[in-house]
Amino acid sequence: MGSILEKLKIILKEIWLFLSSIIFLKNFGMMVGVILGMVILTNWGMRCYTNHGESVQVDDFTGMHILDAKKKGRDKDFRFEVMDSVWRDGVPSGIITLQNPKPLSRVKEGRKIYVTVTGNAQPELLPKFADSSYDFERYKSKIEKRGIKVKEKERVFDAKQAENTILYFYHKGKKVTEGQLKSGYYVLPGDLLEFVVTERRSNVVEIPDLVCMRFSAAEFLVSTSNLNIGQVNEDETVTDPASAYVYRQEPAYNPSQTVQMGGQITVWLTQNLPTSCGADDVE
């Protein structure tokens, strides 16, 4: 046991002599210095690269021209990258509409700001009427999404085609037909297209011929024509208006003339059959 303790003392003494030697202490100090230097340099490098612990608020650049936004962002070393360009009616090109990061968020200095700006209008190829089954509302919805303005110019009675079927349209005063669309027709966003579409029921009716008819019969014919009797003018002979005869009407009967549905017809009555009326004219 004694010999073991003596050997242990000798080993410990040699270790102590080695650790306390000038060579070890010098090398150990150099190693610690190198490690501390690496830690300090690494920490300093990270601070320089990331501005660790520092942040700045992102300005609201929307509504500004991209060039003005770049000038304003120089103080915070912001860089801008345009990701998309969109057209907006009445808005000049180069105006920022969207940005990422969002306004008022906090980021590191030197951050890249991704933006969407307005651009110049590009010609749009109009789809064919058949793509919307010729339906005006469906076609209108489709092209309005492209920034094209749509207006209903006129409705034309057509008993053969469905209600709201597109017949043709006007662009800058020029009539454009389906055949021209099939060949390829371009317009600019913001342009106005004025459409002519069909309707199944006409809102005008023919003027009935009431002269020489008894007033009761004339009243019935007017009502079945979707019109109304307006003012009734009786001469001094009228004793029973229902059996009196119509000798004048306004508007006058004209086979080629029509009036708006619901319109009024003014009549003049006399009790006896007018001399200008034959027996066959009486109803």
C-alpha positions in Angstrom: 0.0 0.0 0.0 2.9 2.3 0.9 4.5 1.9 -2.5 1.3 2.7 -4.3 0.9 6.0 -2.3 4.5 6.9 -3.1 3.9 6.3 -6.9 0.7 8.4 -6.7 2.5 11.3 -5.1 5.2 11.1 -7.7 2.6 11.2 -10.5 0.7 14.1 -9.0 3.9 16.0 -8.5 4.9 15.5 -12.2 1.4 16.7 -13.3 1.7 19.8 -11.1 5.2 20.5 -12.4 3.8 20.2 -16.0 0.8 22.4 -15.4 2.9 25.0 -13.6 5.6 25.0 -16.2 6.2 28.2 -18.3 5.7 26.3 -21.6 2.3 24.9 -20.6 1.1 28.2 -19.2 2.3 30.1 -22.3 0.5 27.6 -24.7 -2.6 27.5 -22.5 -2.8 31.3 -22.5 -2.4 31.5 -26.2 -5.1 28.9 -26.7 -7.5 30.8 -24.4 -6.7 34.0 -26.2 -7.4 32.5 -29.6 -10.8 31.1 -28.4 -11.8 34.5 -26.9 -10.7 36.3 -30.0 -12.8 33.9 -32.2 -15.8 34.5 -30.0 -15.4 38.3 -30.0 -14.9 38.3 -33.8 -17.9 36.1 -34.4 -20.1 38.2 -32.2 -19.0 41.4 -33.9 -19.5 39.9 -37.3 -23.0 38.8 -36.5 -23.9 42.3 -35.2 -22.6 43.8 -38.4 -24.4 41.4 -40.6 -27.8 41.3 -38.8 -27.8 44.5 -36.7 -28.6 42.2 -33.8 -31.2 43.7 -31.5 -31.8 46.6 -33.7 -35.0 47.2 -35.9 -36.7 50.0 -37.8 -40.3 50.7 -38.7 -41.3 50.2 -42.4 -42.9 53.3 -43.9 -46.2 53.2 -45.8 -45.1 53.5 -49.4 -48.5 52.7 -51.0 -49.7 55.5 -53.2 -46.2 56.8 -53.8 -44.2 56.6 -57.0 -41.5 54.0 -56.9 -38.8 56.6 -57.4 -40.1 58.7 -54.5 -40.3 55.6 -52.3 -36.6 54.7 -53.1 -35.6 58.3 -52.0 -37.5 58.0 -48.8 -36.2 54.6 -48.0 -32.5 55.6 -48.3 -32.3 56.7 -44.7 -33.0 53.1 -43.6 -31.1 51.5 -46.4 -34.2 49.9 -47.8 -34.0 48.3 -51.2 -37.0 47.9 -53.5 -37.9 45.1 -55.9 -40.9 45.3 -58.2 -42.7 41.9 -58.1 -45.8 42.8 -60.3 -47.3 45.5 -62.5 -51.1 46.1 -62.7 -53.2 48.6 -64.7 -55.7 50.9 -62.9 -58.0 53.3 -64.6 -57.0 56.9 -64.1 -53.8 56.0 -62.1 -50.4 56.8 -63.7 -47.8 54.1 -64.0 -45.2 53.5 -61.3 -47.5 54.0 -58.3 -47.1 51.5 -55.5 -50.3 49.6 -54.7 -49.0 46.8 -52.5 -45.9 46.3 -50.4 -44.3 43.5 -48.3 -43.4 43.9 -45.5 -46.5 45.7 -44.6 -46.5 49.4 -43.5 -45.6 50.0 -39.8 -44.0 46.6 -39.3 -40.5 46.4 -37.8 -37.6 45.0 -39.8 -33.8 45.2 -39.9 -32.2 48.1 -41.7 -31.3 47.3 -45.3 -34.3 45.1 -45.7 -35.6 44.5 -49.3 -39.2 45.8 -49.8 -41.2 43.9 -52.4 -43.8 46.1 -54.2 -46.6 45.9 -56.8 -46.8 49.1 -59.0 -49.2 50.4 -61.6 -48.2 50.0 -65.2 -49.3 51.1 -68.7 -52.5 49.6 -70.1 -52.0 46.6 -72.4 -54.4 45.7 -75.2 -56.9 43.1 -74.2 -58.2 40.5 -76.7 -62.0 40.3 -76.3 -63.5 36.9 -75.9 -66.1 35.7 -78.5 -69.8 36.0 -77.7 -70.1 32.2 -77.8 -67.7 31.9 -74.8 -70.5 33.4 -72.7 -73.4 31.7 -74.6 -74.2 35.2 -76.1 -75.6 36.2 -72.7 -75.0 39.9 -72.1 -74.7 39.7 -68.3 -72.2 36.9 -68.4 -70.2 38.6 -71.1 -70.3 41.9 -69.2 -69.0 40.2 -66.0 -66.2 38.6 -67.8 -64.8 41.7 -69.5 -65.4 44.1 -66.7 -62.9 42.1 -64.7 -60.3 43.2 -67.2 -61.0 46.9 -66.6 -63.2 47.3 -69.7 -66.3 49.5 -69.2 -69.7 48.2 -70.4 -72.9 50.0 -71.2 -76.3 48.8 -72.6 -76.9 51.1 -75.5 -80.2 49.7 -76.9 -82.7 46.8 -76.5 -84.2 45.3 -79.7 -87.3 43.2 -79.8 -86.5 39.7 -81.1 -89.0 36.9 -80.8 -86.5 34.2 -82.0 -83.6 34.7 -79.6 -83.5 34.5 -75.8 -83.8 37.6 -73.7 -80.4 39.6 -73.3 -78.8 38.0 -76.3 -75.9 40.1 -77.6 -76.4 41.2 -81.2 -73.3 43.5 -81.6 -71.6 46.5 -79.8 -70.1 49.9 -80.5 -66.5 50.8 -79.7 -65.5 54.4 -80.1 -68.6 54.9 -82.4 -67.7 51.9 -84.6 -70.1 49.0 -84.9 -68.4 45.7 -84.0 -70.0 42.4 -85.0 -69.4 38.8 -84.0 -67.5 38.1 -87.2 -65.0 40.8 -86.3 -64.6 39.3 -82.8 -63.8 35.9 -84.3 -61.0 37.5 -86.3 -59.5 39.0 -83.0 -60.5 42.3 -81.6 -58.4 44.2 -79.1 -59.4 47.1 -76.8 -57.6 48.9 -74.0 -58.7 48.7 -70.3 -60.8 51.7 -69.6 -62.4 51.7 -73.1 -66.2 51.8 -73.2 -68.2 49.2 -75.1 -71.9 49.9 -75.8 -74.0 46.8 -76.4 -77.2 46.2 -78.4 -79.1 43.2 -76.9 -82.4 41.5 -77.5 -85.7 41.5 -75.6 -88.5 39.1 -76.1 -91.4 41.5 -75.5 -91.8 44.8 -77.3 -92.7 47.8 -75.2 -94.6 49.5 -78.1 -98.1 48.6 -79.6 -100.0 49.6 -82.7 -102.6 52.4 -82.4 -106.1 50.8 -82.7 -108.7 52.4 -85.1 -111.5 53.6 -82.8 -113.4 56.0 -85.2 -117.0 54.8 -85.9 -117.0 52.5 -82.9 -119.4 52.8 -80.0 -117.5 54.1 -76.9 -118.1 50.8 -74.9 -116.5 48.8 -77.7 -113.7 51.3 -78.1 -112.9 51.1 -74.4 -112.6 47.3 -74.6 -110.3 47.4 -77.6 -108.0 50.0 -76.0 -107.7 48.0 -72.8 -106.8 44.8 -74.7 -104.2 46.7 -76.6 -102.4 47.6 -73.3 -103.4 51.2 -73.7 -105.7 53.5 -71.7 -108.5 55.9 -72.6 -107.4 59.4 -71.8 -109.7 62.4 -72.0 -113.2 61.9 -73.3 -114.7 64.9 -75.1 -118.5 64.8 -75.6 -120.4 67.0 -78.0 -123.8 68.5 -77.1 -125.7 65.5 -78.6 -124.4 62.9 -76.2 -127.0 61.5 -73.8 -125.5 58.0 -73.2 -121.7 57.9 -73.5 -121.5 54.1 -73.6 -123.6 53.9 -76.7 -122.2 57.1 -78.3 -119.8 56.9 -81.3 -116.2 57.9 -81.6 -115.8 60.4 -84.4 -112.2 61.4 -83.6 -109.2 60.1 -81.7 -105.7 61.3 -80.8 -103.2 60.0 -81.7 -105.0 59.2 -84.9 -104.9 55.7 -86.4 -101.9 55.0 -88.6 -101.0 51.4 -89.6 -97.3 52.3 -89.6 -97.2 54.1 -86.3 -96.9 52.7 -82.7 -97.1 54.2 -79.2 -95.5 53.2 -75.9 -97.4 50.5 -74.0 -99.6 52.1 -71.3 -100.1 55.2 -73.3 -103.4 57.1 -73.5 -105.8 57.8 -76.4 -108.0 60.8 -76.3 -111.5 60.4 -78.0 -114.3 62.6 -79.1 -117.9 61.3 -78.9 -121.2 62.1 -80.6 -124.5 60.3 -79.9 -125.4 59.6 -83.5 -123.4 57.6 -86.1 -121.2 60.1 -88.0 -122.2 60.5 -91.7 -118.6 59.5 -92.7 -119.1 56.0 -91.2 -120.8 53.2 -93.2 -123.0 50.5 -91.7 -120.1 48.1 -91.9 -117.9 50.3 -89.7 -120.2 50.2 -86.7 -119.3 47.8 -83.9 
